[in-house]
Amino acid sequence: MFAGLKIRSRVYALGAAIAVVVGFLLGGLAQGLDHWSTDLQVAYFSARKPGQDPRIAVVTVGDAALQNHPYTSPVDRRLLADLIDRLDAAGAKVIGIDFVFDRPTEPDKDRKLLESIRKAKAKIVFSALDGRTPLPQMNREFQANFLMQAARPVGHAYFEENYSPLVPSDRVVRLIAPPSPAFPDHRSFAEVLAAADGHDVRPITPYVAWLLPPKNGSETFMTLSAEQILEGNNGPAKLPLNDLFRDKIVLIGGDFPDRDQHLTPLSVTKSQRFSGISIHAQILSQLLDGRSIGPPPLPIAVLIFAIAACGGIWIGRRDPLGHYLFWIRSIGILGLMIIATVAFAFLGVIFPITLTLIFLLAGTTFGYQSKRFFS
Amino acid sequence: MKNKNRGLAAFVAILVAPLGATSSWAQLQIIESNVPGMVVGQRVDNIDEMHLPAGGRVKVIVLPANETKVFNGPELIQGQMKYSPFGGTRGISIQDPPEK
């Protein structure tokens, strides 16, 4: 009778353990658990180039460029048309436009923008919203009609933020958003930009592989404001536009303090926010380089958890009185942090540090209890 | 032998000279500045650090590399509040209040 009870208890315990693990995985908690360590690793140990990425330039439209305009949203389309004309004349090979065109503005400005797009020698790429943004039907139709008239490639504008049905999202951009299920052919803006440059590549993992600022102290990407471009060589800065933009992929996007600013893992120490266009530039650079970061493949992860659990059981059975539990936990956490840092810095692998620690401690507890009750 | 060494030294000097000269040729062209005396359009010799007053920000193009670089002075506003208004006055941090 007691033997039957023991077996039934073990089955219940096993079932409960499986339910907890499955719940963790389905709830997204397993992924969220490691953000505290992964974000730090990303912020300090991501790739760093010796100098600025020579292939990509960013042009930002902000409040300063629009100070004499009566509205800032939508961004004045004559200004956008003039920007495209200047960058095209300067020899940009691809121009990516990261603005939403979902409503009309002044008809002559809308027409001028379409003219500039049509006559540009550079390849033009748009970002656009899809069914994931609840736009009114009128706006959806305007966007579709505008993009159809422009007749240039379009990528979706989204980033993926951590989402869990059980806890509020921390709204940090860590992932490249996949295409919408309704539009599976709509790849991301950065992917379409890379394709326009002749690199038809897909991200190896959904994680954004961030670039840290270069070793020589310059900005990650050459970044200039719209007003500087429009003034060009005639302005006080006397910018040599041809030298700056020839054969570059130029991304044009907004940089306003009150919209499209995002937390990323690079925000970890100062909570600095990054403009959407700078994040697109990061993803584009990663695609062009073929860089990637990501968790280990599932079989490797399972192996890591199994080793941690078995190691924990082994330790627990050798310390049935729990005298060394404090040291086991402390050394376990420290050891895993070192392993995780080395794995990220040298292999770009996001080591599942928290789950491994849970398996290690669960194994230790199991080993400790099994020694007490089953021997 | 002495002459041979001198010749070798001169040869090495000719080879190495352009490497040293590259950094002295490099210049910084100021394209944004809120610091008095640092005027947009002005060119200064390439330096790794710029000592600016608190809140000072100077953006330059490094020539001839055509890379943009930003120099910042000490921050005027400390902590996370400088990234307002995300949530405006409502979204403050209790660990880092705006008024101290």
Interface residues (C-beta under 8 A of the other chain):
Chain A: G51 Q52 N216 G217 S218 E219 M222 T223 L224 S225 Q228 P236 A237 K238 L239 P240 D243 L244 P257 D258 Q261 K270 S271 Q272 R273
Chain B: Q29 I30 I31 E32 V39 V40 G41 D48 I61 V62 A65 N66 E67 T68 K69 V70 Q80 Y83 P85 F86
